[in-house]
């Protein structure tokens, strides 16, 4: 999970391993995108859950779908918010934006 720094880390009750990535002033999503791109994926079927700011979500979707060729059915990907947009503005444009991103990337996959 990406946060600005150690002060934003939270205790989460889970059996999953959580890795905290600190932006330290870098753009939202940069640390997370770099971390995902550097992962050694396990052999076999990979599933991914990517939710966050729409800009980096778009970049990770392209990486996972086009470059890593992970089937859409194994991905849960959504831009929950977008820099420069308030909640109402983002929700009004989200469906169209998602459709455009999917069309662009699926034609490349």
PDB file as gemmi writes it, atoms N, CA and C in Angstrom:
CRYST1    1.000    1.000    1.000  90.00  90.00  90.00 P 1                      
ATOM      1  N   UNK A   1       0.845  -1.165   0.000  1.00  0.00           N  
ATOM      2  CA  UNK A   1       0.000   0.000   0.000  1.00  0.00           C  
ATOM      3  C   UNK A   1       0.888   1.224   0.000  1.00  0.00           C  
ATOM      4  N   UNK A   2       0.483   2.203  -0.775  1.00  0.00           N  
ATOM      5  CA  UNK A   2       1.270   3.431  -0.873  1.00  0.00           C  
ATOM      6  C   UNK A   2       0.646   4.522  -0.011  1.00  0.00           C  
ATOM      7  N   UNK A   3       1.487   5.141   0.788  1.00  0.00           N  
ATOM      8  CA  UNK A   3       1.098   6.273   1.633  1.00  0.00           C  
ATOM      9  C   UNK A   3       2.216   7.310   1.560  1.00  0.00           C  
ATOM     10  N   UNK A   4       1.941   8.511   2.044  1.00  0.00           N  
ATOM     11  CA  UNK A   4       2.958   9.562   1.989  1.00  0.00           C  
ATOM     12  C   UNK A   4       4.186   9.210   2.832  1.00  0.00           C  
ATOM     13  N   UNK A   5       3.957   8.685   4.013  1.00  0.00           N  
ATOM     14  CA  UNK A   5       5.084   8.353   4.881  1.00  0.00           C  
ATOM     15  C   UNK A   5       4.650   7.457   6.021  1.00  0.00           C  
ATOM     16  N   UNK A   6       5.575   7.126   6.914  1.00  0.00           N  
ATOM     17  CA  UNK A   6       5.284   6.199   8.011  1.00  0.00           C  
ATOM     18  C   UNK A   6       4.105   6.625   8.880  1.00  0.00           C  
ATOM     19  N   UNK A   7       3.878   7.918   9.010  1.00  0.00           N  
ATOM     20  CA  UNK A   7       2.774   8.406   9.838  1.00  0.00           C  
ATOM     21  C   UNK A   7       1.402   8.042   9.300  1.00  0.00           C  
ATOM     22  N   UNK A   8       1.311   7.626   8.056  1.00  0.00           N  
ATOM     23  CA  UNK A   8       0.022   7.244   7.467  1.00  0.00           C  
ATOM     24  C   UNK A   8      -0.211   5.734   7.478  1.00  0.00           C  
ATOM     25  N   UNK A   9       0.757   4.969   7.915  1.00  0.00           N  
ATOM     26  CA  UNK A   9       0.564   3.520   7.999  1.00  0.00           C  
ATOM     27  C   UNK A   9      -0.493   3.221   9.062  1.00  0.00           C  
ATOM     28  N   UNK A  10      -1.291   2.177   8.821  1.00  0.00           N  
ATOM     29  CA  UNK A  10      -2.354   1.800   9.744  1.00  0.00           C  
ATOM     30  C   UNK A  10      -2.242   0.320  10.080  1.00  0.00           C  
ATOM     31  N   UNK A  11      -2.659  -0.031  11.252  1.00  0.00           N  
ATOM     32  CA  UNK A  11      -2.712  -1.447  11.634  1.00  0.00           C  
ATOM     33  C   UNK A  11      -3.916  -2.063  10.939  1.00  0.00           C  
ATOM     34  N   UNK A  12      -3.693  -3.168  10.251  1.00  0.00           N  
ATOM     35  CA  UNK A  12      -4.761  -3.858   9.537  1.00  0.00           C  
ATOM     36  C   UNK A  12      -4.737  -5.322   9.960  1.00  0.00           C  
ATOM     37  N   UNK A  13      -5.857  -5.795  10.455  1.00  0.00           N  
ATOM     38  CA  UNK A  13      -5.951  -7.191  10.893  1.00  0.00           C  
ATOM     39  C   UNK A  13      -6.135  -8.077   9.666  1.00  0.00           C  
ATOM     40  N   UNK A  14      -5.077  -8.790   9.291  1.00  0.00           N  
ATOM     41  CA  UNK A  14      -5.132  -9.669   8.134  1.00  0.00           C  
ATOM     42  C   UNK A  14      -4.015 -10.696   8.214  1.00  0.00           C  
ATOM     43  N   UNK A  15      -4.191 -11.791   7.506  1.00  0.00           N  
ATOM     44  CA  UNK A  15      -3.125 -12.780   7.385  1.00  0.00           C  
ATOM     45  C   UNK A  15      -2.228 -12.469   6.192  1.00  0.00           C  
ATOM     46  N   UNK A  16      -2.651 -11.519   5.363  1.00  0.00           N  
ATOM     47  CA  UNK A  16      -1.875 -11.145   4.180  1.00  0.00           C  
ATOM     48  C   UNK A  16      -0.650 -10.329   4.583  1.00  0.00           C  
ATOM     49  N   UNK A  17       0.380 -10.441   3.798  1.00  0.00           N  
ATOM     50  CA  UNK A  17       1.564  -9.615   4.020  1.00  0.00           C  
ATOM     51  C   UNK A  17       1.304  -8.248   3.395  1.00  0.00           C  
ATOM     52  N   UNK A  18       1.479  -7.195   4.184  1.00  0.00           N  
ATOM     53  CA  UNK A  18       1.289  -5.832   3.688  1.00  0.00           C  
ATOM     54  C   UNK A  18       2.650  -5.165   3.615  1.00  0.00           C  
ATOM     55  N   UNK A  19       2.941  -4.599   2.471  1.00  0.00           N  
ATOM     56  CA  UNK A  19       4.177  -3.843   2.276  1.00  0.00           C  
ATOM     57  C   UNK A  19       3.782  -2.377   2.138  1.00  0.00           C  
ATOM     58  N   UNK A  20       4.306  -1.534   3.007  1.00  0.00           N  
ATOM     59  CA  UNK A  20       4.010  -0.107   2.964  1.00  0.00           C  
ATOM     60  C   UNK A  20       5.052   0.591   2.104  1.00  0.00           C  
ATOM     61  N   UNK A  21       4.593   1.319   1.115  1.00  0.00           N  
ATOM     62  CA  UNK A  21       5.467   2.091   0.238  1.00  0.00           C  
ATOM     63  C   UNK A  21       5.268   3.562   0.549  1.00  0.00           C  
ATOM     64  N   UNK A  22       6.367   4.290   0.735  1.00  0.00           N  
ATOM     65  CA  UNK A  22       6.289   5.698   1.104  1.00  0.00           C  
ATOM     66  C   UNK A  22       6.590   6.585  -0.109  1.00  0.00           C  
ATOM     67  N   UNK A  23       5.645   7.468  -0.416  1.00  0.00           N  
ATOM     68  CA  UNK A  23       5.823   8.401  -1.542  1.00  0.00           C  
ATOM     69  C   UNK A  23       6.944   9.385  -1.264  1.00  0.00           C  
ATOM     70  N   UNK A  24       6.993   9.892  -0.068  1.00  0.00           N  
ATOM     71  CA  UNK A  24       8.014  10.871   0.305  1.00  0.00           C  
ATOM     72  C   UNK A  24       8.063  12.023  -0.695  1.00  0.00           C  
ATOM     73  N   UNK A  25       6.885  12.554  -1.038  1.00  0.00           N  
ATOM     74  CA  UNK A  25       6.817  13.701  -1.937  1.00  0.00           C  
ATOM     75  C   UNK A  25       6.708  13.368  -3.410  1.00  0.00           C  
ATOM     76  N   UNK A  26       6.895  12.116  -3.774  1.00  0.00           N  
ATOM     77  CA  UNK A  26       6.765  11.733  -5.191  1.00  0.00           C  
ATOM     78  C   UNK A  26       5.289  11.739  -5.586  1.00  0.00           C  
ATOM     79  N   UNK A  27       4.985  11.715  -6.875  1.00  0.00           N  
ATOM     80  CA  UNK A  27       3.582  11.690  -7.320  1.00  0.00           C  
ATOM     81  C   UNK A  27       2.842  10.453  -6.819  1.00  0.00           C  
ATOM     82  N   UNK A  28       1.543  10.606  -6.605  1.00  0.00           N  
ATOM     83  CA  UNK A  28       0.689   9.504  -6.184  1.00  0.00           C  
ATOM     84  C   UNK A  28       0.811   8.362  -7.190  1.00  0.00           C  
ATOM     85  N   UNK A  29       1.050   7.169  -6.692  1.00  0.00           N  
ATOM     86  CA  UNK A  29       1.107   5.980  -7.526  1.00  0.00           C  
ATOM     87  C   UNK A  29       2.482   5.613  -8.045  1.00  0.00           C  
ATOM     88  N   UNK A  30       3.429   6.525  -7.996  1.00  0.00           N  
ATOM     89  CA  UNK A  30       4.747   6.239  -8.560  1.00  0.00           C  
ATOM     90  C   UNK A  30       5.444   5.102  -7.814  1.00  0.00           C  
ATOM     91  N   UNK A  31       5.459   5.148  -6.500  1.00  0.00           N  
ATOM     92  CA  UNK A  31       6.122   4.089  -5.723  1.00  0.00           C  
ATOM     93  C   UNK A  31       5.430   2.743  -5.937  1.00  0.00           C  
ATOM     94  N   UNK A  32       4.104   2.750  -5.979  1.00  0.00           N  
ATOM     95  CA  UNK A  32       3.361   1.505  -6.171  1.00  0.00           C  
ATOM     96  C   UNK A  32       3.581   0.928  -7.567  1.00  0.00           C  
ATOM     97  N   UNK A  33       3.549   1.778  -8.577  1.00  0.00           N  
ATOM     98  CA  UNK A  33       3.775   1.319  -9.948  1.00  0.00           C  
ATOM     99  C   UNK A  33       5.171   0.717 -10.090  1.00  0.00           C  
ATOM    100  N   UNK A  34       6.172   1.367  -9.537  1.00  0.00           N  
ATOM    101  CA  UNK A  34       7.540   0.847  -9.592  1.00  0.00           C  
ATOM    102  C   UNK A  34       7.622  -0.503  -8.875  1.00  0.00           C  
ATOM    103  N   UNK A  35       6.959  -0.624  -7.739  1.00  0.00           N  
ATOM    104  CA  UNK A  35       7.008  -1.875  -6.974  1.00  0.00           C  
ATOM    105  C   UNK A  35       6.346  -3.023  -7.745  1.00  0.00           C  
ATOM    106  N   UNK A  36       5.210  -2.764  -8.358  1.00  0.00           N  
ATOM    107  CA  UNK A  36       4.519  -3.817  -9.119  1.00  0.00           C  
ATOM    108  C   UNK A  36       5.363  -4.236 -10.314  1.00  0.00           C  
ATOM    109  N   UNK A  37       5.946  -3.272 -11.006  1.00  0.00           N  
ATOM    110  CA  UNK A  37       6.775  -3.595 -12.173  1.00  0.00           C  
ATOM    111  C   UNK A  37       8.017  -4.400 -11.795  1.00  0.00           C  
ATOM    112  N   UNK A  38       8.480  -4.278 -10.566  1.00  0.00           N  
ATOM    113  CA  UNK A  38       9.692  -5.001 -10.163  1.00  0.00           C  
ATOM    114  C   UNK A  38       9.388  -6.360  -9.531  1.00  0.00           C  
ATOM    115  N   UNK A  39       8.115  -6.698  -9.371  1.00  0.00           N  
ATOM    116  CA  UNK A  39       7.749  -7.979  -8.755  1.00  0.00           C  
ATOM    117  C   UNK A  39       8.162  -9.164  -9.607  1.00  0.00           C  
ATOM    118  N   UNK A  40       8.565 -10.228  -8.941  1.00  0.00           N  
ATOM    119  CA  UNK A  40       8.749 -11.522  -9.580  1.00  0.00           C  
ATOM    120  C   UNK A  40       7.414 -12.236  -9.424  1.00  0.00           C  
ATOM    121  N   UNK A  41       6.677 -12.385 -10.512  1.00  0.00           N  
ATOM    122  CA  UNK A  41       5.373 -13.020 -10.437  1.00  0.00           C  
ATOM    123  C   UNK A  41       5.543 -14.521 -10.237  1.00  0.00           C  
ATOM    124  N   UNK A  42       4.681 -15.123  -9.428  1.00  0.00           N  
ATOM    125  CA  UNK A  42       4.777 -16.577  -9.229  1.00  0.00           C  
ATOM    126  C   UNK A  42       4.357 -17.305 -10.503  1.00  0.00           C  
ATOM    127  N   UNK A  43       4.802 -18.535 -10.676  1.00  0.00           N  
ATOM    128  CA  UNK A  43       4.359 -19.293 -11.847  1.00  0.00           C  
ATOM    129  C   UNK A  43       2.861 -19.595 -11.734  1.00  0.00           C  
ATOM    130  N   UNK A  44       2.235 -19.828 -12.860  1.00  0.00           N  
ATOM    131  CA  UNK A  44       0.813 -20.157 -12.869  1.00  0.00           C  
ATOM    132  C   UNK A  44      -0.065 -18.928 -13.012  1.00  0.00           C  
ATOM    133  N   UNK A  45      -1.308 -19.078 -12.618  1.00  0.00           N  
ATOM    134  CA  UNK A  45      -2.290 -18.010 -12.762  1.00  0.00           C  
ATOM    135  C   UNK A  45      -2.067 -16.913 -11.735  1.00  0.00           C  
ATOM    136  N   UNK A  46      -2.078 -15.675 -12.206  1.00  0.00           N  
ATOM    137  CA  UNK A  46      -1.916 -14.505 -11.347  1.00  0.00           C  
ATOM    138  C   UNK A  46      -3.233 -13.760 -11.304  1.00  0.00           C  
ATOM    139  N   UNK A  47      -3.606 -13.300 -10.125  1.00  0.00           N  
ATOM    140  CA  UNK A  47      -4.769 -12.434  -9.970  1.00  0.00           C  
ATOM    141  C   UNK A  47      -4.295 -11.143  -9.331  1.00  0.00           C  
ATOM    142  N   UNK A  48      -4.935 -10.027  -9.703  1.00  0.00           N  
ATOM    143  CA  UNK A  48      -4.524  -8.742  -9.148  1.00  0.00           C  
ATOM    144  C   UNK A  48      -5.739  -7.892  -8.803  1.00  0.00           C  
ATOM    145  N   UNK A  49      -5.626  -7.146  -7.722  1.00  0.00           N  
ATOM    146  CA  UNK A  49      -6.634  -6.205  -7.254  1.00  0.00           C  
ATOM    147  C   UNK A  49      -5.945  -4.851  -7.211  1.00  0.00           C  
ATOM    148  N   UNK A  50      -6.332  -3.949  -8.117  1.00  0.00           N  
ATOM    149  CA  UNK A  50      -5.685  -2.640  -8.226  1.00  0.00           C  
ATOM    150  C   UNK A  50      -6.772  -1.571  -8.168  1.00  0.00           C  
ATOM    151  N   UNK A  51      -6.808  -0.833  -7.075  1.00  0.00           N  
ATOM    152  CA  UNK A  51      -7.794   0.233  -6.912  1.00  0.00           C  
ATOM    153  C   UNK A  51      -7.080   1.437  -6.331  1.00  0.00           C  
ATOM    154  N   UNK A  52      -7.379   2.629  -6.851  1.00  0.00           N  
ATOM    155  CA  UNK A  52      -6.740   3.836  -6.358  1.00  0.00           C  
ATOM    156  C   UNK A  52      -6.954   4.991  -7.304  1.00  0.00           C  
ATOM    157  N   UNK A  53      -5.979   5.881  -7.377  1.00  0.00           N  
ATOM    158  CA  UNK A  53      -6.064   7.064  -8.238  1.00  0.00           C  
ATOM    159  C   UNK A  53      -6.049   6.629  -9.702  1.00  0.00           C  
ATOM    160  N   UNK A  54      -6.949   7.181 -10.493  1.00  0.00           N  
ATOM    161  CA  UNK A  54      -7.190   6.712 -11.859  1.00  0.00           C  
ATOM    162  C   UNK A  54      -5.955   6.728 -12.754  1.00  0.00           C  
ATOM    163  N   UNK A  55      -5.086   7.688 -12.609  1.00  0.00           N  
ATOM    164  CA  UNK A  55      -3.907   7.774 -13.470  1.00  0.00           C  
ATOM    165  C   UNK A  55      -2.973   6.595 -13.316  1.00  0.00           C  
ATOM    166  N   UNK A  56      -2.612   6.254 -12.084  1.00  0.00           N  
ATOM    167  CA  UNK A  56      -1.698   5.119 -11.918  1.00  0.00           C  
ATOM    168  C   UNK A  56      -2.417   3.795 -12.103  1.00  0.00           C  
ATOM    169  N   UNK A  57      -3.713   3.762 -11.826  1.00  0.00           N  
ATOM    170  CA  UNK A  57      -4.484   2.541 -12.071  1.00  0.00           C  
ATOM    171  C   UNK A  57      -4.479   2.229 -13.565  1.00  0.00           C  
ATOM    172  N   UNK A  58      -4.616   3.255 -14.387  1.00  0.00           N  
ATOM    173  CA  UNK A  58      -4.580   3.071 -15.842  1.00  0.00           C  
ATOM    174  C   UNK A  58      -3.232   2.486 -16.261  1.00  0.00           C  
ATOM    175  N   UNK A  59      -2.156   3.027 -15.704  1.00  0.00           N  
ATOM    176  CA  UNK A  59      -0.812   2.545 -16.049  1.00  0.00           C  
ATOM    177  C   UNK A  59      -0.626   1.087 -15.622  1.00  0.00           C  
ATOM    178  N   UNK A  60      -1.077   0.743 -14.419  1.00  0.00           N  
ATOM    179  CA  UNK A  60      -0.930  -0.641 -13.961  1.00  0.00           C  
ATOM    180  C   UNK A  60      -1.841  -1.588 -14.738  1.00  0.00           C  
ATOM    181  N   UNK A  61      -3.009  -1.116 -15.136  1.00  0.00           N  
ATOM    182  CA  UNK A  61      -3.895  -1.960 -15.942  1.00  0.00           C  
ATOM    183  C   UNK A  61      -3.204  -2.303 -17.258  1.00  0.00           C  
ATOM    184  N   UNK A  62      -2.598  -1.304 -17.883  1.00  0.00           N  
ATOM    185  CA  UNK A  62      -1.895  -1.543 -19.146  1.00  0.00           C  
ATOM    186  C   UNK A  62      -0.758  -2.549 -18.932  1.00  0.00           C  
ATOM    187  N   UNK A  63       0.002  -2.367 -17.887  1.00  0.00           N  
ATOM    188  CA  UNK A  63       1.112  -3.270 -17.596  1.00  0.00           C  
ATOM    189  C   UNK A  63       0.609  -4.709 -17.412  1.00  0.00           C  
ATOM    190  N   UNK A  64      -0.426  -4.877 -16.592  1.00  0.00           N  
ATOM    191  CA  UNK A  64      -0.913  -6.220 -16.291  1.00  0.00           C  
ATOM    192  C   UNK A  64      -1.626  -6.861 -17.482  1.00  0.00           C  
ATOM    193  N   UNK A  65      -2.455  -6.098 -18.188  1.00  0.00           N  
ATOM    194  CA  UNK A  65      -3.227  -6.662 -19.306  1.00  0.00           C  
ATOM    195  C   UNK A  65      -2.398  -6.819 -20.570  1.00  0.00           C  
ATOM    196  N   UNK A  66      -1.635  -5.781 -20.935  1.00  0.00           N  
ATOM    197  CA  UNK A  66      -0.929  -5.777 -22.220  1.00  0.00           C  
ATOM    198  C   UNK A  66       0.454  -6.399 -22.107  1.00  0.00           C  
ATOM    199  N   UNK A  67       1.253  -5.915 -21.178  1.00  0.00           N  
ATOM    200  CA  UNK A  67       2.627  -6.414 -21.067  1.00  0.00           C  
ATOM    201  C   UNK A  67       2.703  -7.795 -20.410  1.00  0.00           C  
ATOM    202  N   UNK A  68       1.952  -8.001 -19.339  1.00  0.00           N  
ATOM    203  CA  UNK A  68       1.995  -9.295 -18.636  1.00  0.00           C  
ATOM    204  C   UNK A  68       0.959 -10.284 -19.172  1.00  0.00           C  
ATOM    205  N   UNK A  69       0.031  -9.795 -19.991  1.00  0.00           N  
ATOM    206  CA  UNK A  69      -1.005 -10.615 -20.643  1.00  0.00           C  
ATOM    207  C   UNK A  69      -1.859 -11.407 -19.651  1.00  0.00           C  
ATOM    208  N   UNK A  70      -2.224 -10.764 -18.557  1.00  0.00           N  
ATOM    209  CA  UNK A  70      -3.110 -11.386 -17.582  1.00  0.00           C  
ATOM    210  C   UNK A  70      -4.545 -11.200 -18.075  1.00  0.00           C  
ATOM    211  N   UNK A  71      -5.327 -12.269 -18.144  1.00  0.00           N  
ATOM    212  CA  UNK A  71      -6.710 -12.150 -18.620  1.00  0.00           C  
ATOM    213  C   UNK A  71      -7.538 -11.202 -17.752  1.00  0.00           C  
ATOM    214  N   UNK A  72      -8.440 -10.478 -18.394  1.00  0.00           N  
ATOM    215  CA  UNK A  72      -9.312  -9.528 -17.684  1.00  0.00           C  
ATOM    216  C   UNK A  72     -10.038 -10.186 -16.522  1.00  0.00           C  
ATOM    217  N   UNK A  73     -10.429 -11.433 -16.684  1.00  0.00           N  
ATOM    218  CA  UNK A  73     -11.194 -12.128 -15.650  1.00  0.00           C  
ATOM    219  C   UNK A  73     -10.393 -12.317 -14.365  1.00  0.00           C  
ATOM    220  N   UNK A  74      -9.084 -12.159 -14.429  1.00  0.00           N  
ATOM    221  CA  UNK A  74      -8.236 -12.346 -13.249  1.00  0.00           C  
ATOM    222  C   UNK A  74      -7.825 -11.011 -12.623  1.00  0.00           C  
ATOM    223  N   UNK A  75      -8.444  -9.922 -13.104  1.00  0.00           N  
ATOM    224  CA  UNK A  75      -8.093  -8.594 -12.614  1.00  0.00           C  
ATOM    225  C   UNK A  75      -9.315  -7.875 -12.058  1.00  0.00           C  
ATOM    226  N   UNK A  76      -9.133  -7.212 -10.944  1.00  0.00           N  
ATOM    227  CA  UNK A  76     -10.126  -6.275 -10.417  1.00  0.00           C  
ATOM    228  C   UNK A  76      -9.422  -4.924 -10.394  1.00  0.00           C  
ATOM    229  N   UNK A  77      -9.806  -4.044 -11.310  1.00  0.00           N  
ATOM    230  CA  UNK A  77      -9.094  -2.772 -11.469  1.00  0.00           C  
ATOM    231  C   UNK A  77     -10.108  -1.643 -11.555  1.00  0.00           C  
ATOM    232  N   UNK A  78      -9.904  -0.602 -10.724  1.00  0.00           N  
ATOM    233  CA  UNK A  78     -10.819   0.531 -10.755  1.00  0.00           C  
ATOM    234  C   UNK A  78     -10.132   1.787 -10.249  1.00  0.00           C  
ATOM    235  N   UNK A  79     -10.339   2.872 -10.977  1.00  0.00           N  
ATOM    236  CA  UNK A  79      -9.905   4.184 -10.500  1.00  0.00           C  
ATOM    237  C   UNK A  79     -10.970   4.718  -9.553  1.00  0.00           C  
ATOM    238  N   UNK A  80     -10.679   4.740  -8.273  1.00  0.00           N  
ATOM    239  CA  UNK A  80     -11.661   5.202  -7.289  1.00  0.00           C  
ATOM    240  C   UNK A  80     -11.752   6.718  -7.223  1.00  0.00           C  
ATOM    241  N   UNK A  81     -10.676   7.383  -7.571  1.00  0.00           N  
ATOM    242  CA  UNK A  81     -10.651   8.842  -7.553  1.00  0.00           C  
ATOM    243  C   UNK A  81      -9.648   9.307  -8.582  1.00  0.00           C  
ATOM    244  N   UNK A  82      -9.679  10.605  -8.888  1.00  0.00           N  
ATOM    245  CA  UNK A  82      -8.768  11.132  -9.899  1.00  0.00           C  
ATOM    246  C   UNK A  82      -8.256  12.499  -9.473  1.00  0.00           C  
ATOM    247  N   UNK A  83      -6.938  12.652  -9.520  1.00  0.00           N  
ATOM    248  CA  UNK A  83      -6.342  13.937  -9.160  1.00  0.00           C  
ATOM    249  C   UNK A  83      -6.963  15.053  -9.990  1.00  0.00           C  
ATOM    250  N   UNK A  84      -7.269  16.179  -9.343  1.00  0.00           N  
ATOM    251  CA  UNK A  84      -7.830  17.330 -10.037  1.00  0.00           C  
ATOM    252  C   UNK A  84      -9.337  17.305 -10.184  1.00  0.00           C  
ATOM    253  N   UNK A  85      -9.991  16.239  -9.695  1.00  0.00           N  
ATOM    254  CA  UNK A  85     -11.445  16.127  -9.781  1.00  0.00           C  
ATOM    255  C   UNK A  85     -12.027  15.952  -8.388  1.00  0.00           C  
ATOM    256  N   UNK A  86     -13.146  16.614  -8.124  1.00  0.00           N  
ATOM    257  CA  UNK A  86     -13.851  16.318  -6.882  1.00  0.00           C  
ATOM    258  C   UNK A  86     -14.685  15.059  -7.098  1.00  0.00           C  
ATOM    259  N   UNK A  87     -15.310  14.558  -6.057  1.00  0.00           N  
ATOM    260  CA  UNK A  87     -16.048  13.302  -6.137  1.00  0.00           C  
ATOM    261  C   UNK A  87     -17.146  13.356  -7.207  1.00  0.00           C  
ATOM    262  N   UNK A  88     -17.929  14.420  -7.222  1.00  0.00           N  
ATOM    263  CA  UNK A  88     -19.014  14.526  -8.199  1.00  0.00           C  
ATOM    264  C   UNK A  88     -18.476  14.599  -9.623  1.00  0.00           C  
ATOM    265  N   UNK A  89     -17.417  15.374  -9.828  1.00  0.00           N  
ATOM    266  CA  UNK A  89     -16.830  15.492 -11.159  1.00  0.00           C  
ATOM    267  C   UNK A  89     -16.262  14.178 -11.662  1.00  0.00           C  
ATOM    268  N   UNK A  90     -15.596  13.453 -10.776  1.00  0.00           N  
ATOM    269  CA  UNK A  90     -15.022  12.166 -11.171  1.00  0.00           C  
ATOM    270  C   UNK A  90     -16.124  11.159 -11.465  1.00  0.00           C  
ATOM    271  N   UNK A  91     -17.119  11.066 -10.604  1.00  0.00           N  
ATOM    272  CA  UNK A  91     -18.190  10.094 -10.817  1.00  0.00           C  
ATOM    273  C   UNK A  91     -18.954  10.377 -12.112  1.00  0.00           C  
ATOM    274  N   UNK A  92     -19.097  11.651 -12.479  1.00  0.00           N  
ATOM    275  CA  UNK A  92     -19.806  12.010 -13.706  1.00  0.00           C  
ATOM    276  C   UNK A  92     -19.055  11.558 -14.953  1.00  0.00           C  
ATOM    277  N   UNK A  93     -17.719  11.497 -14.874  1.00  0.00           N  
ATOM    278  CA  UNK A  93     -16.925  11.151 -16.053  1.00  0.00           C  
ATOM    279  C   UNK A  93     -16.312   9.750 -15.991  1.00  0.00           C  
ATOM    280  N   UNK A  94     -16.449   9.073 -14.860  1.00  0.00           N  
ATOM    281  CA  UNK A  94     -15.746   7.806 -14.632  1.00  0.00           C  
ATOM    282  C   UNK A  94     -16.132   6.719 -15.637  1.00  0.00           C  
ATOM    283  N   UNK A  95     -17.405   6.540 -15.893  1.00  0.00           N  
ATOM    284  CA  UNK A  95     -17.847   5.458 -16.785  1.00  0.00           C  
ATOM    285  C   UNK A  95     -17.263   5.642 -18.184  1.00  0.00           C  
ATOM    286  N   UNK A  96     -17.340   6.866 -18.696  1.00  0.00           N  
ATOM    287  CA  UNK A  96     -16.803   7.155 -20.036  1.00  0.00           C  
ATOM    288  C   UNK A  96     -15.280   6.979 -20.053  1.00  0.00           C  
ATOM    289  N   UNK A  97     -14.595   7.465 -19.030  1.00  0.00           N  
ATOM    290  CA  UNK A  97     -13.138   7.359 -18.947  1.00  0.00           C  
ATOM    291  C   UNK A  97     -12.720   5.888 -18.904  1.00  0.00           C  
ATOM    292  N   UNK A  98     -13.395   5.092 -18.059  1.00  0.00           N  
ATOM    293  CA  UNK A  98     -13.076   3.662 -17.961  1.00  0.00           C  
ATOM    294  C   UNK A  98     -13.295   2.954 -19.290  1.00  0.00           C  
ATOM    295  N   UNK A  99     -14.386   3.274 -19.974  1.00  0.00           N  
ATOM    296  CA  UNK A  99     -14.671   2.643 -21.266  1.00  0.00           C  
ATOM    297  C   UNK A  99     -13.599   2.984 -22.280  1.00  0.00           C  
ATOM    298  N   UNK A 100     -13.134   4.225 -22.281  1.00  0.00           N  
ATOM    299  CA  UNK A 100     -12.086   4.652 -23.217  1.00  0.00           C  
ATOM    300  C   UNK A 100     -10.777   3.926 -22.903  1.00  0.00           C  
ATOM    301  N   UNK A 101     -10.405   3.854 -21.650  1.00  0.00           N  
ATOM    302  CA  UNK A 101      -9.171   3.168 -21.244  1.00  0.00           C  
ATOM    303  C   UNK A 101      -9.246   1.705 -21.640  1.00  0.00           C  
ATOM    304  N   UNK A 102     -10.351   1.055 -21.350  1.00  0.00           N  
ATOM    305  CA  UNK A 102     -10.488  -0.363 -21.672  1.00  0.00           C  
ATOM    306  C   UNK A 102     -10.415  -0.589 -23.167  1.00  0.00           C  
ATOM    307  N   UNK A 103     -11.075   0.250 -23.953  1.00  0.00           N  
ATOM    308  CA  UNK A 103     -11.052   0.090 -25.416  1.00  0.00           C  
ATOM    309  C   UNK A 103      -9.631   0.241 -25.962  1.00  0.00           C  
ATOM    310  N   UNK A 104      -8.903   1.248 -25.469  1.00  0.00           N  
ATOM    311  CA  UNK A 104      -7.520   1.470 -25.915  1.00  0.00           C  
ATOM    312  C   UNK A 104      -6.643   0.269 -25.592  1.00  0.00           C  
ATOM    313  N   UNK A 105      -6.747  -0.200 -24.370  1.00  0.00           N  
ATOM    314  CA  UNK A 105      -5.847  -1.251 -23.908  1.00  0.00           C  
ATOM    315  C   UNK A 105      -6.235  -2.624 -24.418  1.00  0.00           C  
ATOM    316  N   UNK A 106      -7.492  -2.884 -24.570  1.00  0.00           N  
ATOM    317  CA  UNK A 106      -7.906  -4.193 -25.079  1.00  0.00           C  
ATOM    318  C   UNK A 106      -7.511  -4.361 -26.540  1.00  0.00           C  
ATOM    319  N   UNK A 107      -7.511  -3.274 -27.295  1.00  0.00           N  
ATOM    320  CA  UNK A 107      -7.084  -3.387 -28.688  1.00  0.00           C  
ATOM    321  C   UNK A 107      -5.576  -3.639 -28.778  1.00  0.00           C  
ATOM    322  N   UNK A 108      -4.839  -3.222 -27.744  1.00  0.00           N  
ATOM    323  CA  UNK A 108      -3.390  -3.452 -27.722  1.00  0.00           C  
ATOM    324  C   UNK A 108      -3.031  -4.828 -27.160  1.00  0.00           C  
ATOM    325  N   UNK A 109      -3.974  -5.429 -26.419  1.00  0.00           N  
ATOM    326  CA  UNK A 109      -3.689  -6.716 -25.752  1.00  0.00           C  
ATOM    327  C   UNK A 109      -3.705  -7.866 -26.738  1.00  0.00           C  
TER     328      UNK A 109                                                      
END                                                                             
